[in-house]
C-alpha cells in the first residue's frame, strides 16, 4: 500500500565539517550561495548556522515551496555550486531533503499546555504509620 502525503514545503539541510584553514572561505561561499538561493523562484528561505562550540561544523538550510521548485534547483547551477561546497568538507557531508507536510506555530504548545489547566483528580492520600 502506498501512502500519499501532501507536502507543502521541502527543506534541504546540509551539515559539513571543514578544516580550520578553510572555515572562513567556506562560510563566505555559503553566504553567497544563500543570497543566490533567496533570489531563485520557489525559495522561501536560506540560512547558515555554525555549531555552538565547534565553528568548523556548518549547517546550511534552504526551504523550498514545493517539490517542483526543488527539482528545478537541483537541475540548476545553484545545486552544482552546493555540491562543490560539499566537497570541501573534511568528512562526508550529511545532506537531507525533509518533506514538510504541516507547520504549526505557538498555538500548538499553547493547546497542549492548556491541558495542564484542566482539573485533575487529586492524588491519593497516603497514610503515615
N, CA, C and O atoms as a GROMACS GRO file, in nm:
protein
  516
    1UNK      N    1   0.084  -0.118   0.000
    1UNK     CA    2   0.000   0.000   0.000
    1UNK      C    3   0.088   0.124   0.000
    1UNK      O    4   0.183   0.132   0.078
    2UNK      N    5   0.060   0.219  -0.085
    2UNK     CA    6   0.135   0.345  -0.092
    2UNK      C    7   0.053   0.453  -0.024
    2UNK      O    8  -0.065   0.472  -0.055
    3UNK      N    9   0.115   0.521   0.068
    3UNK     CA   10   0.050   0.629   0.140
    3UNK      C   11   0.094   0.762   0.080
    3UNK      O   12   0.213   0.793   0.078
    4UNK      N   13   0.000   0.838   0.032
    4UNK     CA   14   0.032   0.969  -0.027
    4UNK      C   15   0.025   1.075   0.081
    4UNK      O   16  -0.071   1.082   0.158
    5UNK      N   17   0.127   1.157   0.086
    5UNK     CA   18   0.133   1.265   0.184
    5UNK      C   19   0.141   1.396   0.108
    5UNK      O   20   0.224   1.412   0.018
    6UNK      N   21   0.055   1.488   0.144
    6UNK     CA   22   0.060   1.620   0.081
    6UNK      C   23   0.178   1.697   0.142
    6UNK      O   24   0.183   1.719   0.263
    7UNK      N   25   0.271   1.736   0.058
    7UNK     CA   26   0.389   1.807   0.105
    7UNK      C   27   0.375   1.954   0.068
    7UNK      O   28   0.357   1.989  -0.048
    8UNK      N   29   0.383   2.038   0.169
    8UNK     CA   30   0.372   2.181   0.146
    8UNK      C   31   0.508   2.245   0.117
    8UNK      O   32   0.516   2.338   0.038
    9UNK      N   33   0.612   2.195   0.180
    9UNK     CA   34   0.746   2.253   0.165
    9UNK      C   35   0.850   2.142   0.169
    9UNK      O   36   0.824   2.032   0.217
   10UNK      N   37   0.968   2.173   0.118
   10UNK     CA   38   1.081   2.082   0.130
   10UNK      C   39   1.198   2.163   0.184
   10UNK      O   40   1.229   2.272   0.137
   11UNK      N   41   1.261   2.106   0.284
   11UNK     CA   42   1.377   2.170   0.346
   11UNK      C   43   1.501   2.089   0.310
   11UNK      O   44   1.508   1.969   0.335
   12UNK      N   45   1.598   2.156   0.252
   12UNK     CA   46   1.729   2.096   0.226
   12UNK      C   47   1.815   2.132   0.346
   12UNK      O   48   1.833   2.249   0.378
   13UNK      N   49   1.869   2.030   0.411
   13UNK     CA   50   1.953   2.053   0.529
   13UNK      C   51   2.087   1.987   0.505
   13UNK      O   52   2.094   1.866   0.481
   14UNK      N   53   2.193   2.066   0.513
   14UNK     CA   54   2.328   2.017   0.486
   14UNK      C   55   2.417   2.047   0.606
   14UNK      O   56   2.420   2.160   0.655
   15UNK      N   57   2.488   1.945   0.653
   15UNK     CA   58   2.587   1.962   0.759
   15UNK      C   59   2.723   1.922   0.704
   15UNK      O   60   2.740   1.812   0.651
   16UNK      N   61   2.819   2.013   0.715
   16UNK     CA   62   2.956   1.977   0.676
   16UNK      C   63   3.052   2.026   0.782
   16UNK      O   64   3.024   2.119   0.857
   17UNK      N   65   3.166   1.960   0.787
   17UNK     CA   66   3.273   1.997   0.879
   17UNK      C   67   3.393   2.035   0.794
   17UNK      O   68   3.432   1.960   0.704
   18UNK      N   69   3.450   2.149   0.821
   18UNK     CA   70   3.562   2.198   0.741
   18UNK      C   71   3.691   2.196   0.822
   18UNK      O   72   3.690   2.182   0.945
   19UNK      N   73   3.801   2.209   0.752
   19UNK     CA   74   3.929   2.222   0.821
   19UNK      C   75   3.939   2.365   0.874
   19UNK      O   76   3.869   2.455   0.828
   20UNK      N   77   4.024   2.384   0.970
   20UNK     CA   78   4.038   2.516   1.033
   20UNK      C   79   4.074   2.623   0.930
   20UNK      O   80   4.020   2.734   0.936
   21UNK      N   81   4.163   2.593   0.836
   21UNK     CA   82   4.207   2.695   0.740
   21UNK      C   83   4.099   2.725   0.634
   21UNK      O   84   4.103   2.831   0.572
   22UNK      N   85   4.005   2.634   0.612
   22UNK     CA   86   3.903   2.657   0.511
   22UNK      C   87   3.771   2.712   0.566
   22UNK      O   88   3.682   2.747   0.489
   23UNK      N   89   3.757   2.719   0.696
   23UNK     CA   90   3.629   2.757   0.756
   23UNK      C   91   3.579   2.894   0.707
   23UNK      O   92   3.466   2.904   0.662
   24UNK      N   93   3.662   2.996   0.716
   24UNK     CA   94   3.617   3.131   0.676
   24UNK      C   95   3.579   3.139   0.528
   24UNK      O   96   3.472   3.192   0.497
   25UNK      N   97   3.662   3.088   0.436
   25UNK     CA   98   3.622   3.094   0.294
   25UNK      C   99   3.497   3.011   0.264
   25UNK      O  100   3.417   3.049   0.179
   26UNK      N  101   3.480   2.899   0.333
   26UNK     CA  102   3.361   2.816   0.310
   26UNK      C  103   3.237   2.889   0.361
   26UNK      O  104   3.133   2.886   0.295
   27UNK      N  105   3.247   2.953   0.476
   27UNK     CA  106   3.134   3.030   0.527
   27UNK      C  107   3.098   3.142   0.430
   27UNK      O  108   2.980   3.165   0.403
   28UNK      N  109   3.198   3.212   0.379
   28UNK     CA  110   3.173   3.318   0.281
   28UNK      C  111   3.105   3.262   0.155
   28UNK      O  112   3.015   3.325   0.100
   29UNK      N  113   3.148   3.145   0.111
   29UNK     CA  114   3.087   3.083  -0.008
   29UNK      C  115   2.942   3.044   0.020
   29UNK      O  116   2.856   3.061  -0.067
   30UNK      N  117   2.913   2.993   0.139
   30UNK     CA  118   2.774   2.959   0.174
   30UNK      C  119   2.687   3.084   0.184
   30UNK      O  120   2.570   3.082   0.146
   31UNK      N  121   2.744   3.192   0.236
   31UNK     CA  122   2.666   3.317   0.243
   31UNK      C  123   2.630   3.365   0.103
   31UNK      O  124   2.518   3.410   0.079
   32UNK      N  125   2.725   3.356   0.010
   32UNK     CA  126   2.697   3.395  -0.129
   32UNK      C  127   2.592   3.302  -0.190
   32UNK      O  128   2.503   3.348  -0.262
   33UNK      N  129   2.603   3.173  -0.162
   33UNK     CA  130   2.506   3.076  -0.214
   33UNK      C  131   2.367   3.105  -0.158
   33UNK      O  132   2.268   3.096  -0.231
   34UNK      N  133   2.359   3.140  -0.031
   34UNK     CA  134   2.230   3.172   0.030
   34UNK      C  135   2.166   3.294  -0.036
   34UNK      O  136   2.045   3.296  -0.058
   35UNK      N  137   2.246   3.396  -0.066
   35UNK     CA  138   2.191   3.514  -0.136
   35UNK      C  139   2.136   3.474  -0.272
   35UNK      O  140   2.030   3.520  -0.313
   36UNK      N  141   2.208   3.389  -0.341
   36UNK     CA  142   2.164   3.343  -0.473
   36UNK      C  143   2.037   3.259  -0.460
   36UNK      O  144   1.944   3.274  -0.539
   37UNK      N  145   2.034   3.170  -0.360
   37UNK     CA  146   1.916   3.084  -0.340
   37UNK      C  147   1.792   3.167  -0.314
   37UNK      O  148   1.686   3.138  -0.369
   38UNK      N  149   1.804   3.270  -0.231
   38UNK     CA  150   1.687   3.352  -0.198
   38UNK      C  151   1.628   3.421  -0.320
   38UNK      O  152   1.510   3.456  -0.320
   39UNK      N  153   1.709   3.440  -0.424
   39UNK     CA  154   1.661   3.503  -0.547
   39UNK      C  155   1.597   3.402  -0.643
   39UNK      O  156   1.534   3.442  -0.741
   40UNK      N  157   1.614   3.273  -0.615
   40UNK     CA  158   1.559   3.169  -0.703
   40UNK      C  159   1.407   3.158  -0.683
   40UNK      O  160   1.358   3.172  -0.571
   41UNK      N  161   1.332   3.133  -0.792
   41UNK     CA  162   1.187   3.114  -0.778
   41UNK      C  163   1.160   2.990  -0.691
   41UNK      O  164   1.218   2.884  -0.712
   42UNK      N  165   1.071   3.007  -0.595
   42UNK     CA  166   1.032   2.896  -0.509
   42UNK      C  167   1.111   2.882  -0.381
   42UNK      O  168   1.073   2.803  -0.295
   43UNK      N  169   1.219   2.958  -0.365
   43UNK     CA  170   1.297   2.951  -0.242
   43UNK      C  171   1.232   3.042  -0.138
   43UNK      O  172   1.216   3.162  -0.160
   44UNK      N  173   1.194   2.984  -0.026
   44UNK     CA  174   1.131   3.061   0.081
   44UNK      C  175   1.233   3.119   0.178
   44UNK      O  176   1.212   3.227   0.234
   45UNK      N  177   1.345   3.047   0.197
   45UNK     CA  178   1.449   3.099   0.285
   45UNK      C  179   1.578   3.019   0.264
   45UNK      O  180   1.575   2.905   0.216
   46UNK      N  181   1.689   3.081   0.301
   46UNK     CA  182   1.820   3.016   0.302
   46UNK      C  183   1.894   3.070   0.423
   46UNK      O  184   1.906   3.191   0.439
   47UNK      N  185   1.943   2.979   0.507
   47UNK     CA  186   2.007   3.021   0.633
   47UNK      C  187   2.135   2.942   0.656
   47UNK      O  188   2.151   2.830   0.608
   48UNK      N  189   2.224   3.002   0.729
   48UNK     CA  190   2.352   2.941   0.761
   48UNK      C  191   2.373   2.947   0.911
   48UNK      O  192   2.350   3.050   0.974
   49UNK      N  193   2.416   2.835   0.970
   49UNK     CA  194   2.437   2.826   1.114
   49UNK      C  195   2.572   2.762   1.141
   49UNK      O  196   2.619   2.678   1.064
   50UNK      N  197   2.634   2.803   1.251
   50UNK     CA  198   2.756   2.739   1.298
   50UNK      C  199   2.722   2.666   1.428
   50UNK      O  200   2.646   2.717   1.510
   51UNK      N  201   2.779   2.548   1.445
   51UNK     CA  202   2.752   2.471   1.566
   51UNK      C  203   2.812   2.543   1.686
   51UNK      O  204   2.925   2.593   1.680
   52UNK      N  205   2.739   2.547   1.793
   52UNK     CA  206   2.787   2.606   1.917
   52UNK      C  207   2.903   2.521   1.970
   52UNK      O  208   2.888   2.401   1.991
   53UNK      N  209   3.015   2.583   1.990
   53UNK     CA  210   3.131   2.511   2.042
   53UNK      C  211   3.219   2.449   1.936
   53UNK      O  212   3.330   2.404   1.966
   54UNK      N  213   3.173   2.446   1.809
   54UNK     CA  214   3.255   2.389   1.701
   54UNK      C  215   3.230   2.470   1.574
   54UNK      O  216   3.149   2.429   1.491
   55UNK      N  217   3.298   2.583   1.557
   55UNK     CA  218   3.272   2.668   1.442
   55UNK      C  219   3.310   2.605   1.307
   55UNK      O  220   3.281   2.661   1.202
   56UNK      N  221   3.376   2.488   1.311
   56UNK     CA  222   3.408   2.421   1.185
   56UNK      C  223   3.292   2.335   1.135
   56UNK      O  224   3.297   2.283   1.024
   57UNK      N  225   3.188   2.321   1.217
   57UNK     CA  226   3.069   2.245   1.178
   57UNK      C  227   2.965   2.345   1.128
   57UNK      O  228   2.915   2.428   1.204
   58UNK      N  229   2.932   2.337   0.999
   58UNK     CA  230   2.844   2.433   0.933
   58UNK      C  231   2.713   2.365   0.896
   58UNK      O  232   2.712   2.256   0.840
   59UNK      N  233   2.603   2.431   0.927
   59UNK     CA  234   2.470   2.384   0.890
   59UNK      C  235   2.410   2.486   0.793
   59UNK      O  236   2.398   2.604   0.825
   60UNK      N  237   2.373   2.439   0.675
   60UNK     CA  238   2.314   2.524   0.572
   60UNK      C  239   2.174   2.469   0.543
   60UNK      O  240   2.157   2.350   0.519
   61UNK      N  241   2.074   2.558   0.546
   61UNK     CA  242   1.934   2.516   0.530
   61UNK      C  243   1.865   2.604   0.427
   61UNK      O  244   1.868   2.727   0.436
   62UNK      N  245   1.803   2.540   0.329
   62UNK     CA  246   1.717   2.609   0.233
   62UNK      C  247   1.577   2.552   0.246
   62UNK      O  248   1.560   2.430   0.263
   63UNK      N  249   1.476   2.637   0.240
   63UNK     CA  250   1.337   2.593   0.243
   63UNK      C  251   1.273   2.630   0.111
   63UNK      O  252   1.280   2.746   0.067
   64UNK      N  253   1.211   2.531   0.047
   64UNK     CA  254   1.151   2.548  -0.086
   64UNK      C  255   1.001   2.526  -0.078
   64UNK      O  256   0.953   2.445   0.002
   65UNK      N  257   0.927   2.598  -0.162
   65UNK     CA  258   0.781   2.594  -0.154
   65UNK      C  259   0.720   2.465  -0.208
   65UNK      O  260   0.605   2.434  -0.174
   66UNK      N  261   0.792   2.389  -0.290
   66UNK     CA  262   0.733   2.269  -0.348
   66UNK      C  263   0.843   2.174  -0.398
   66UNK      O  264   0.959   2.212  -0.410
   67UNK      N  265   0.803   2.052  -0.426
   67UNK     CA  266   0.896   1.956  -0.482
   67UNK      C  267   0.942   2.000  -0.620
   67UNK      O  268   1.058   1.983  -0.655
   68UNK      N  269   0.852   2.057  -0.697
   68UNK     CA  270   0.890   2.103  -0.831
   68UNK      C  271   0.997   2.212  -0.822
   68UNK      O  272   1.090   2.214  -0.903
   69UNK      N  273   0.985   2.303  -0.726
   69UNK     CA  274   1.086   2.408  -0.710
   69UNK      C  275   1.221   2.346  -0.674
   69UNK      O  276   1.324   2.393  -0.722
   70UNK      N  277   1.222   2.243  -0.589
   70UNK     CA  278   1.346   2.176  -0.553
   70UNK      C  279   1.406   2.104  -0.673
   70UNK      O  280   1.527   2.107  -0.695
   71UNK      N  281   1.320   2.040  -0.751
   71UNK     CA  282   1.369   1.970  -0.871
   71UNK      C  283   1.436   2.069  -0.968
   71UNK      O  284   1.540   2.038  -1.026
   72UNK      N  285   1.376   2.185  -0.985
   72UNK     CA  286   1.436   2.286  -1.072
   72UNK      C  287   1.569   2.334  -1.017
   72UNK      O  288   1.665   2.353  -1.092
   73UNK      N  289   1.576   2.352  -0.886
   73UNK     CA  290   1.701   2.395  -0.823
   73UNK      C  291   1.810   2.289  -0.840
   73UNK      O  292   1.925   2.323  -0.867
   74UNK      N  293   1.775   2.161  -0.826
   74UNK     CA  294   1.873   2.053  -0.839
   74UNK      C  295   1.930   2.047  -0.981
   74UNK      O  296   2.045   2.009  -1.000
   75UNK      N  297   1.849   2.084  -1.079
   75UNK     CA  298   1.895   2.085  -1.219
   75UNK      C  299   1.976   2.210  -1.254
   75UNK      O  300   2.030   2.220  -1.364
   76UNK      N  301   1.984   2.305  -1.164
   76UNK     CA  302   2.043   2.435  -1.194
   76UNK      C  303   2.190   2.444  -1.151
   76UNK      O  304   2.239   2.357  -1.079
   77UNK      N  305   2.259   2.549  -1.195
   77UNK     CA  306   2.396   2.573  -1.149
   77UNK      C  307   2.404   2.593  -0.997
   77UNK      O  308   2.509   2.568  -0.937
   78UNK      N  309   2.295   2.636  -0.937
   78UNK     CA  310   2.291   2.655  -0.792
   78UNK      C  311   2.330   2.525  -0.720
   78UNK      O  312   2.413   2.526  -0.630
   79UNK      N  313   2.270   2.415  -0.760
   79UNK     CA  314   2.299   2.287  -0.694
   79UNK      C  315   2.442   2.242  -0.726
   79UNK      O  316   2.506   2.180  -0.642
   80UNK      N  317   2.490   2.272  -0.844
   80UNK     CA  318   2.629   2.239  -0.876
   80UNK      C  319   2.724   2.310  -0.782
   80UNK      O  320   2.823   2.252  -0.737
   81UNK      N  321   2.696   2.436  -0.750
   81UNK     CA  322   2.779   2.510  -0.654
   81UNK      C  323   2.767   2.451  -0.514
   81UNK      O  324   2.866   2.441  -0.442
   82UNK      N  325   2.645   2.412  -0.477
   82UNK     CA  326   2.625   2.349  -0.347
   82UNK      C  327   2.704   2.218  -0.338
   82UNK      O  328   2.769   2.191  -0.237
   83UNK      N  329   2.700   2.137  -0.444
   83UNK     CA  330   2.774   2.011  -0.446
   83UNK      C  331   2.925   2.037  -0.436
   83UNK      O  332   2.996   1.962  -0.370
   84UNK      N  333   2.972   2.141  -0.501
   84UNK     CA  334   3.115   2.174  -0.493
   84UNK      C  335   3.153   2.212  -0.350
   84UNK      O  336   3.262   2.176  -0.304
   85UNK      N  337   3.066   2.284  -0.280
   85UNK     CA  338   3.093   2.319  -0.140
   85UNK      C  339   3.094   2.194  -0.052
   85UNK      O  340   3.171   2.187   0.044
   86UNK      N  341   3.011   2.097  -0.084
   86UNK     CA  342   3.009   1.973  -0.006
   86UNK      C  343   3.144   1.903  -0.012
   86UNK      O  344   3.186   1.838   0.083
   87UNK      N  345   3.212   1.917  -0.124
   87UNK     CA  346   3.341   1.851  -0.144
   87UNK      C  347   3.450   1.911  -0.055
   87UNK      O  348   3.556   1.850  -0.038
   88UNK      N  349   3.427   2.029   0.001
   88UNK     CA  350   3.529   2.095   0.083
   88UNK      C  351   3.530   2.046   0.228
   88UNK      O  352   3.615   2.087   0.306
   89UNK      N  353   3.437   1.960   0.263
   89UNK     CA  354   3.431   1.909   0.399
   89UNK      C  355   3.544   1.811   0.428
   89UNK      O  356   3.598   1.748   0.338
   90UNK      N  357   3.577   1.799   0.556
   90UNK     CA  358   3.681   1.705   0.597
   90UNK      C  359   3.624   1.565   0.616
   90UNK      O  360   3.698   1.467   0.626
   91UNK      N  361   3.491   1.555   0.620
   91UNK     CA  362   3.420   1.427   0.634
   91UNK      C  363   3.308   1.427   0.531
   91UNK      O  364   3.279   1.529   0.469
   92UNK      N  365   3.246   1.311   0.513
   92UNK     CA  366   3.131   1.305   0.422
   92UNK      C  367   3.021   1.397   0.475
   92UNK      O  368   2.992   1.394   0.595
   93UNK      N  369   2.961   1.477   0.389
   93UNK     CA  370   2.855   1.567   0.436
   93UNK      C  371   2.728   1.489   0.468
   93UNK      O  372   2.707   1.378   0.419
   94UNK      N  373   2.645   1.549   0.549
   94UNK     CA  374   2.513   1.494   0.576
   94UNK      C  375   2.413   1.586   0.505
   94UNK      O  376   2.398   1.702   0.541
   95UNK      N  377   2.346   1.533   0.405
   95UNK     CA  378   2.251   1.612   0.327
   95UNK      C  379   2.115   1.543   0.331
   95UNK      O  380   2.104   1.425   0.298
   96UNK      N  381   2.013   1.618   0.371
   96UNK     CA  382   1.878   1.564   0.380
   96UNK      C  383   1.780   1.656   0.310
   96UNK      O  384   1.797   1.778   0.310
   97UNK      N  385   1.679   1.596   0.250
   97UNK     CA  386   1.566   1.670   0.194
   97UNK      C  387   1.447   1.632   0.280
   97UNK      O  388   1.397   1.519   0.272
   98UNK      N  389   1.401   1.723   0.362
   98UNK     CA  390   1.293   1.696   0.457
   98UNK      C  391   1.161   1.743   0.398
   98UNK      O  392   1.145   1.860   0.361
   99UNK      N  393   1.067   1.650   0.388
   99UNK     CA  394   0.935   1.681   0.333
   99UNK      C  395   0.846   1.728   0.447
   99UNK      O  396   0.820   1.654   0.542
  100UNK      N  397   0.801   1.851   0.437
  100UNK     CA  398   0.724   1.912   0.545
  100UNK      C  399   0.578   1.919   0.502
  100UNK      O  400   0.544   1.994   0.411
  101UNK      N  401   0.493   1.842   0.568
  101UNK     CA  402   0.352   1.838   0.533
  101UNK      C  403   0.270   1.937   0.617
  101UNK      O  404   0.162   1.979   0.577
  102UNK      N  405   0.324   1.972   0.733
  102UNK     CA  406   0.248   2.062   0.821
  102UNK      C  407   0.345   2.141   0.908
  102UNK      O  408   0.446   2.088   0.952
  103UNK      N  409   0.313   2.266   0.930
  103UNK     CA  410   0.390   2.350   1.019
  103UNK      C  411   0.293   2.413   1.118
  103UNK      O  412   0.188   2.465   1.078
  104UNK      N  413   0.327   2.409   1.243
  104UNK     CA  414   0.241   2.468   1.346
  104UNK      C  415   0.318   2.578   1.418
  104UNK      O  416   0.440   2.571   1.432
  105UNK      N  417   0.246   2.677   1.463
  105UNK     CA  418   0.305   2.787   1.538
  105UNK      C  419   0.289   2.766   1.688
  105UNK      O  420   0.272   2.654   1.735
  106UNK      N  421   0.295   2.876   1.762
  106UNK     CA  422   0.287   2.868   1.908
  106UNK      C  423   0.150   2.823   1.958
  106UNK      O  424   0.135   2.790   2.076
  107UNK      N  425   0.051   2.822   1.870
  107UNK     CA  426  -0.080   2.773   1.914
  107UNK      C  427  -0.074   2.625   1.951
  107UNK      O  428  -0.153   2.578   2.033
  108UNK      N  429   0.020   2.550   1.890
  108UNK     CA  430   0.032   2.407   1.922
  108UNK      C  431   0.074   2.385   2.068
  108UNK      O  432   0.003   2.317   2.141
  109UNK      N  433   0.188   2.441   2.114
  109UNK     CA  434   0.222   2.418   2.255
  109UNK      C  435   0.119   2.481   2.349
  109UNK      O  436   0.097   2.432   2.459
  110UNK      N  437   0.055   2.592   2.305
  110UNK     CA  438  -0.048   2.654   2.390
  110UNK      C  439  -0.164   2.556   2.410
  110UNK      O  440  -0.216   2.545   2.521
  111UNK      N  441  -0.204   2.487   2.304
  111UNK     CA  442  -0.315   2.392   2.319
  111UNK      C  443  -0.273   2.272   2.403
  111UNK      O  444  -0.353   2.220   2.481
  112UNK      N  445  -0.149   2.227   2.388
  112UNK     CA  446  -0.102   2.115   2.468
  112UNK      C  447  -0.094   2.154   2.614
  112UNK      O  448  -0.136   2.078   2.702
  113UNK      N  449  -0.042   2.273   2.641
  113UNK     CA  450  -0.027   2.318   2.779
  113UNK      C  451  -0.160   2.354   2.843
  113UNK      O  452  -0.172   2.354   2.965
  114UNK      N  453  -0.260   2.384   2.761
  114UNK     CA  454  -0.391   2.416   2.819
  114UNK      C  455  -0.448   2.294   2.890
  114UNK      O  456  -0.530   2.308   2.981
  115UNK      N  457  -0.405   2.175   2.850
  115UNK     CA  458  -0.447   2.053   2.920
  115UNK      C  459  -0.400   2.054   3.065
  115UNK      O  460  -0.462   1.991   3.151
  116UNK      N  461  -0.293   2.125   3.093
  116UNK     CA  462  -0.241   2.130   3.229
  116UNK      C  463  -0.335   2.206   3.322
  116UNK      O  464  -0.334   2.183   3.443
  117UNK      N  465  -0.416   2.295   3.266
  117UNK     CA  466  -0.506   2.377   3.347
  117UNK      C  467  -0.639   2.309   3.375
  117UNK      O  468  -0.719   2.359   3.454
  118UNK      N  469  -0.664   2.195   3.310
  118UNK     CA  470  -0.789   2.125   3.334
  118UNK      C  471  -0.782   2.058   3.471
  118UNK      O  472  -0.677   2.012   3.513
  119UNK      N  473  -0.897   2.053   3.540
  119UNK     CA  474  -0.897   1.990   3.672
  119UNK      C  475  -0.859   1.842   3.661
  119UNK      O  476  -0.898   1.773   3.567
  120UNK      N  477  -0.785   1.798   3.755
  120UNK     CA  478  -0.743   1.657   3.760
  120UNK      C  479  -0.788   1.598   3.893
  120UNK      O  480  -0.814   1.669   3.990
  121UNK      N  481  -0.795   1.467   3.894
  121UNK     CA  482  -0.826   1.401   4.020
  121UNK      C  483  -0.713   1.428   4.118
  121UNK      O  484  -0.596   1.426   4.079
  122UNK      N  485  -0.746   1.453   4.243
  122UNK     CA  486  -0.639   1.477   4.340
  122UNK      C  487  -0.557   1.350   4.359
  122UNK      O  488  -0.608   1.239   4.341
  123UNK      N  489  -0.432   1.366   4.395
  123UNK     CA  490  -0.350   1.245   4.419
  123UNK      C  491  -0.405   1.168   4.537
  123UNK      O  492  -0.465   1.226   4.628
  124UNK      N  493  -0.385   1.038   4.537
  124UNK     CA  494  -0.438   0.959   4.650
  124UNK      C  495  -0.367   0.999   4.779
  124UNK      O  496  -0.248   1.032   4.780
  125UNK      N  497  -0.444   0.996   4.887
  125UNK     CA  498  -0.388   1.031   5.017
  125UNK      C  499  -0.306   0.914   5.068
  125UNK      O  500  -0.343   0.797   5.053
  126UNK      N  501  -0.197   0.948   5.127
  126UNK     CA  502  -0.115   0.842   5.187
  126UNK      C  503  -0.124   0.857   5.337
  126UNK      O  504  -0.136   0.967   5.391
  127UNK      N  505  -0.119   0.746   5.401
  127UNK     CA  506  -0.123   0.750   5.546
  127UNK      C  507   0.014   0.718   5.600
  127UNK      O  508   0.087   0.635   5.545
  128UNK      N  509   0.048   0.786   5.705
  128UNK     CA  510   0.177   0.759   5.767
  128UNK      C  511   0.152   0.679   5.894
  128UNK      O  512   0.060   0.710   5.970
  129UNK      N  513   0.232   0.577   5.917
  129UNK     CA  514   0.210   0.494   6.038
  129UNK      C  515   0.247   0.563   6.165
  129UNK      O  516   0.234   0.505   6.273
   0.00000   0.00000   0.00000
